[in-house]
Amino acid sequence: MEAASALERLGGVATAGEVAALSSRQRVRSAVARGEIVRLHRGRLALASAATARKDAAAVSGVVSHLSAALHWGWKVAWVPELVWVTVPRTRHPRAFRSGRVRLVFADLAPDQVTDGVTSPLRTVLDCAEELRTAAAHERGPGSAQSREVAGHATHLAANPFESVLRAIVLEFPHLRAEPQGAVVTRHRTYHPDLLVRRLQLALEADSWEFHTGKDAHARDCVRYTELTLAGWRVLRFTWEQVMQHPAYVREVLAVVGADRAA
């Protein structure tokens, strides 16, 4: 897998080791040399758009914000934004901006909410949360109720964006009532599957195989699956491609499970 594709799968920000595990160290070095990915602070890598974000924001006298700011701070996102999110003062007129590279948000920021041309970590979190709530509240038509349900169930317990997307799909099935990172006591230890439906003794896992590339990690994963099964739990494992690119398959499986356990 190419390094840039691996980095996008990992949430847009990752360490060189994480990217190399999906690609290779040589591909990582080549992608950096070609400018496809860039090195951030603390040894993290990001897609090239992160390197130009502050320049694009400065061109319209704004600051990097929202998802683009999240990438700047080294946080993973479910989907890497195609445009740079930029916040500008409310007094600026929309027609004053000509760049097709930015997505504008109008808000007045206090000095302590901006750090070197980027919204502060706290402001970034608040902006992203507000954007989620606002988008859900204004959505209309089929699926709008589910969107508001997902927004209302936002949680810090998800380990990564991939897992968050799986949970959003599961929330489309209210009767499942999935619990994130719930505890399951087995013969030898306690596990915390990504999602639990206790009523059905069903565990759902966002199967992030990029973190199980070594022999020891793979062995631990097999033990985890076996112990959960022996404890009476049915375990469903979904890959990144299934959740992010083929969610219809995930919905089909959940519909079958729901119908099967209801019978």
Summary of the structure (lengths in Angstrom):
residues: 263
radius of gyration: 20.7
end to end distance: 42.9
largest distance: 65.0
contacts: 779
relative contact order: 0.09
helix: 51%
strand: 17%
